């Protein structure tokens, strides 16, 4: 179990690093494109690469935010309820999220399969690489959701989730 926990922690660190690198690349591509346009130099591949980096950084960033508990939440409805009831409601919400993520992963794979023949206008790579960003981030969110459900179940039944936790939030 420690091996799986260590692999997951390493995956999370790699995901954060890739997201940071992708964001820096995205900003660089857009800045370079705007700067060169001032000199009437067109780089058509820049726009396609920026779109690719935007998709990956947005979805990886969403996964990072979700895993660390930084997603926007509305707790005003349950704030006044007893703690155990709050955990039950959280588990229910996580199960709904899990179902939605499962649907996204399934149909995302199907869309990536259909997009494998479609190419970018100026890059010789398949458009399915963009679609796979949704699938990978959603699959990672599935893992994060399962961990969150497990932690809430430990809280609900009086066990210490901190000794078992492998993800924040």
C-alpha positions as a LaTeX table, in Angstrom:
\begin{tabular}{lrrr}
\hline
Residue & $x$ (\AA) & $y$ (\AA) & $z$ (\AA) \\
\hline
Unk1 & 0.00 & 0.00 & 0.00 \\
Unk2 & 2.92 & 2.34 & 0.67 \\
Unk3 & 4.14 & 1.78 & $-2.88$ \\
Unk4 & 0.79 & 2.90 & $-4.31$ \\
Unk5 & 0.73 & 5.89 & $-1.95$ \\
Unk6 & 4.24 & 6.90 & $-3.02$ \\
Unk7 & 3.42 & 6.52 & $-6.71$ \\
Unk8 & 0.33 & 8.69 & $-6.24$ \\
Unk9 & 2.31 & 11.37 & $-4.38$ \\
Unk10 & 4.91 & 11.34 & $-7.16$ \\
Unk11 & 2.15 & 11.60 & $-9.78$ \\
Unk12 & 0.71 & 14.62 & $-7.94$ \\
Unk13 & 4.11 & 16.34 & $-7.89$ \\
Unk14 & 4.65 & 15.65 & $-11.58$ \\
Unk15 & 1.18 & 16.99 & $-12.32$ \\
Unk16 & 1.92 & 20.25 & $-10.49$ \\
Unk17 & 5.24 & 20.61 & $-12.31$ \\
Unk18 & 3.64 & 19.96 & $-15.70$ \\
Unk19 & 0.90 & 22.46 & $-14.96$ \\
Unk20 & 3.45 & 25.14 & $-14.04$ \\
Unk21 & 5.56 & 24.42 & $-17.11$ \\
Unk22 & 2.47 & 24.43 & $-19.32$ \\
Unk23 & 1.30 & 27.75 & $-17.90$ \\
Unk24 & 4.71 & 29.34 & $-18.44$ \\
Unk25 & 4.75 & 27.94 & $-21.97$ \\
Unk26 & 1.25 & 29.27 & $-22.62$ \\
Unk27 & 2.14 & 32.77 & $-21.44$ \\
Unk28 & 5.37 & 32.67 & $-23.46$ \\
Unk29 & 3.58 & 31.55 & $-26.63$ \\
Unk30 & 0.93 & 34.25 & $-26.40$ \\
Unk31 & 3.47 & 36.95 & $-25.56$ \\
Unk32 & 5.80 & 35.87 & $-28.37$ \\
Unk33 & 2.94 & 35.77 & $-30.84$ \\
Unk34 & 1.79 & 39.28 & $-29.87$ \\
Unk35 & 5.36 & 40.61 & $-29.94$ \\
Unk36 & 6.12 & 39.15 & $-33.37$ \\
Unk37 & 2.79 & 40.34 & $-34.73$ \\
Unk38 & 3.97 & 43.87 & $-33.96$ \\
Unk39 & 6.78 & 43.26 & $-36.46$ \\
Unk40 & 4.33 & 41.64 & $-38.91$ \\
Unk41 & 5.81 & 38.18 & $-38.41$ \\
Unk42 & 3.18 & 35.46 & $-38.28$ \\
Unk43 & 3.68 & 32.20 & $-36.44$ \\
Unk44 & 0.55 & 30.15 & $-37.10$ \\
Unk45 & 1.71 & 27.20 & $-35.01$ \\
Unk46 & 1.88 & 29.46 & $-31.95$ \\
Unk47 & $-1.89$ & 29.70 & $-31.68$ \\
Unk48 & $-2.37$ & 25.94 & $-31.93$ \\
Unk49 & 0.35 & 25.29 & $-29.36$ \\
Unk50 & $-1.18$ & 27.88 & $-27.03$ \\
Unk51 & $-4.57$ & 26.16 & $-27.37$ \\
Unk52 & $-2.99$ & 22.81 & $-26.54$ \\
Unk53 & $-1.20$ & 24.22 & $-23.50$ \\
Unk54 & $-4.34$ & 26.04 & $-22.35$ \\
Unk55 & $-6.37$ & 22.85 & $-22.34$ \\
Unk56 & $-3.75$ & 20.88 & $-20.45$ \\
Unk57 & $-3.01$ & 23.58 & $-17.86$ \\
Unk58 & $-6.70$ & 24.31 & $-17.28$ \\
Unk59 & $-7.68$ & 20.70 & $-16.67$ \\
Unk60 & $-4.56$ & 19.76 & $-14.72$ \\
Unk61 & $-5.01$ & 22.93 & $-12.66$ \\
Unk62 & $-8.62$ & 21.99 & $-11.98$ \\
Unk63 & $-7.49$ & 18.58 & $-10.76$ \\
Unk64 & $-4.84$ & 20.13 & $-8.51$ \\
Unk65 & $-7.38$ & 22.58 & $-7.06$ \\
Unk66 & $-9.93$ & 19.82 & $-6.50$ \\
Unk67 & $-7.43$ & 17.49 & $-4.85$ \\
Unk68 & $-6.17$ & 20.20 & $-2.48$ \\
Unk69 & $-9.69$ & 21.35 & $-1.55$ \\
Unk70 & $-9.32$ & 24.74 & $-3.23$ \\
Unk71 & $-12.41$ & 24.41 & $-5.43$ \\
Unk72 & $-15.24$ & 26.77 & $-4.68$ \\
Unk73 & $-17.81$ & 25.19 & $-2.40$ \\
Unk74 & $-21.14$ & 26.29 & $-1.01$ \\
Unk75 & $-21.42$ & 25.12 & 2.56 \\
Unk76 & $-24.05$ & 27.63 & 3.70 \\
Unk77 & $-26.75$ & 24.95 & 3.35 \\
Unk78 & $-25.05$ & 22.43 & 5.63 \\
Unk79 & $-23.04$ & 24.71 & 7.91 \\
Unk80 & $-25.61$ & 24.58 & 10.73 \\
Unk81 & $-26.12$ & 20.83 & 10.60 \\
Unk82 & $-24.44$ & 18.34 & 12.97 \\
Unk83 & $-20.93$ & 17.29 & 11.90 \\
Unk84 & $-21.86$ & 13.66 & 11.16 \\
Unk85 & $-24.74$ & 14.74 & 8.93 \\
Unk86 & $-22.38$ & 17.09 & 7.10 \\
Unk87 & $-20.05$ & 14.16 & 6.41 \\
Unk88 & $-22.94$ & 12.04 & 5.11 \\
Unk89 & $-23.99$ & 14.86 & 2.78 \\
Unk90 & $-20.38$ & 15.29 & 1.64 \\
Unk91 & $-20.17$ & 11.57 & 0.85 \\
Unk92 & $-23.39$ & 11.83 & $-1.16$ \\
Unk93 & $-22.05$ & 14.86 & $-3.08$ \\
Unk94 & $-18.77$ & 13.04 & $-3.73$ \\
Unk95 & $-20.72$ & 10.06 & $-5.11$ \\
Unk96 & $-22.56$ & 12.39 & $-7.50$ \\
Unk97 & $-19.22$ & 13.93 & $-8.51$ \\
Unk98 & $-17.80$ & 10.43 & $-8.99$ \\
Unk99 & $-20.67$ & 9.51 & $-11.33$ \\
Unk100 & $-20.21$ & 12.72 & $-13.33$ \\
Unk101 & $-16.46$ & 12.15 & $-13.61$ \\
Unk102 & $-17.07$ & 8.58 & $-14.75$ \\
Unk103 & $-19.30$ & 9.87 & $-17.53$ \\
Unk104 & $-16.68$ & 12.46 & $-18.52$ \\
Unk105 & $-13.94$ & 9.81 & $-18.64$ \\
Unk106 & $-16.06$ & 7.41 & $-20.70$ \\
Unk107 & $-17.25$ & 9.94 & $-23.26$ \\
Unk108 & $-13.87$ & 11.70 & $-23.23$ \\
Unk109 & $-12.20$ & 8.46 & $-24.35$ \\
Unk110 & $-14.80$ & 8.08 & $-27.06$ \\
Unk111 & $-14.24$ & 11.66 & $-28.22$ \\
Unk112 & $-10.46$ & 11.18 & $-28.18$ \\
Unk113 & $-10.92$ & 8.08 & $-30.32$ \\
Unk114 & $-12.91$ & 10.06 & $-32.89$ \\
Unk115 & $-10.47$ & 13.00 & $-32.73$ \\
Unk116 & $-7.45$ & 10.83 & $-33.45$ \\
Unk117 & $-7.78$ & 11.50 & $-37.19$ \\
Unk118 & $-8.35$ & 15.24 & $-36.82$ \\
Unk119 & $-5.18$ & 17.32 & $-36.91$ \\
Unk120 & $-4.26$ & 20.81 & $-35.81$ \\
Unk121 & $-4.13$ & 23.32 & $-38.66$ \\
Unk122 & $-0.43$ & 24.01 & $-38.28$ \\
Unk123 & 0.92 & 21.18 & $-36.13$ \\
Unk124 & 1.38 & 17.58 & $-37.27$ \\
Unk125 & $-0.17$ & 16.12 & $-34.12$ \\
Unk126 & $-3.66$ & 14.70 & $-33.57$ \\
Unk127 & $-6.28$ & 16.84 & $-31.88$ \\
Unk128 & $-7.02$ & 13.95 & $-29.53$ \\
Unk129 & $-4.06$ & 15.12 & $-27.42$ \\
Unk130 & $-6.22$ & 18.05 & $-26.32$ \\
Unk131 & $-9.18$ & 15.77 & $-25.63$ \\
Unk132 & $-7.01$ & 13.45 & $-23.54$ \\
Unk133 & $-6.32$ & 16.32 & $-21.13$ \\
Unk134 & $-9.96$ & 16.13 & $-20.05$ \\
Unk135 & $-9.77$ & 12.37 & $-19.67$ \\
Unk136 & $-6.53$ & 12.34 & $-17.67$ \\
Unk137 & $-7.62$ & 15.14 & $-15.33$ \\
Unk138 & $-11.04$ & 13.55 & $-14.78$ \\
Unk139 & $-9.48$ & 10.14 & $-14.11$ \\
Unk140 & $-7.18$ & 11.75 & $-11.57$ \\
Unk141 & $-10.19$ & 13.50 & $-10.01$ \\
Unk142 & $-11.85$ & 10.09 & $-9.72$ \\
Unk143 & $-8.92$ & 8.92 & $-7.60$ \\
Unk144 & $-9.06$ & 12.11 & $-5.52$ \\
Unk145 & $-12.81$ & 11.67 & $-5.03$ \\
Unk146 & $-12.39$ & 8.08 & $-3.89$ \\
Unk147 & $-9.77$ & 9.24 & $-1.38$ \\
Unk148 & $-12.10$ & 11.99 & $-0.14$ \\
Unk149 & $-14.95$ & 9.47 & 0.26 \\
Unk150 & $-12.64$ & 7.13 & 2.19 \\
Unk151 & $-11.53$ & 9.96 & 4.47 \\
Unk152 & $-15.13$ & 11.02 & 5.18 \\
Unk153 & $-16.06$ & 7.41 & 5.93 \\
Unk154 & $-13.17$ & 7.20 & 8.40 \\
Unk155 & $-14.40$ & 10.42 & 10.04 \\
Unk156 & $-17.99$ & 9.18 & 10.09 \\
Unk157 & $-17.09$ & 5.89 & 11.78 \\
Unk158 & $-14.61$ & 7.40 & 14.26 \\
Unk159 & $-11.29$ & 6.37 & 12.76 \\
Unk160 & $-8.30$ & 8.63 & 12.21 \\
Unk161 & $-8.11$ & 9.51 & 8.49 \\
Unk162 & $-4.80$ & 11.38 & 8.81 \\
Unk163 & $-2.79$ & 8.21 & 9.22 \\
Unk164 & $-4.35$ & 6.81 & 6.04 \\
Unk165 & $-4.50$ & 9.98 & 3.92 \\
Unk166 & $-2.53$ & 10.26 & 0.69 \\
Unk167 & $-4.16$ & 13.41 & $-0.67$ \\
Unk168 & $-5.08$ & 16.73 & 0.83 \\
Unk169 & $-8.55$ & 18.23 & 1.09 \\
\hline
\end{tabular}
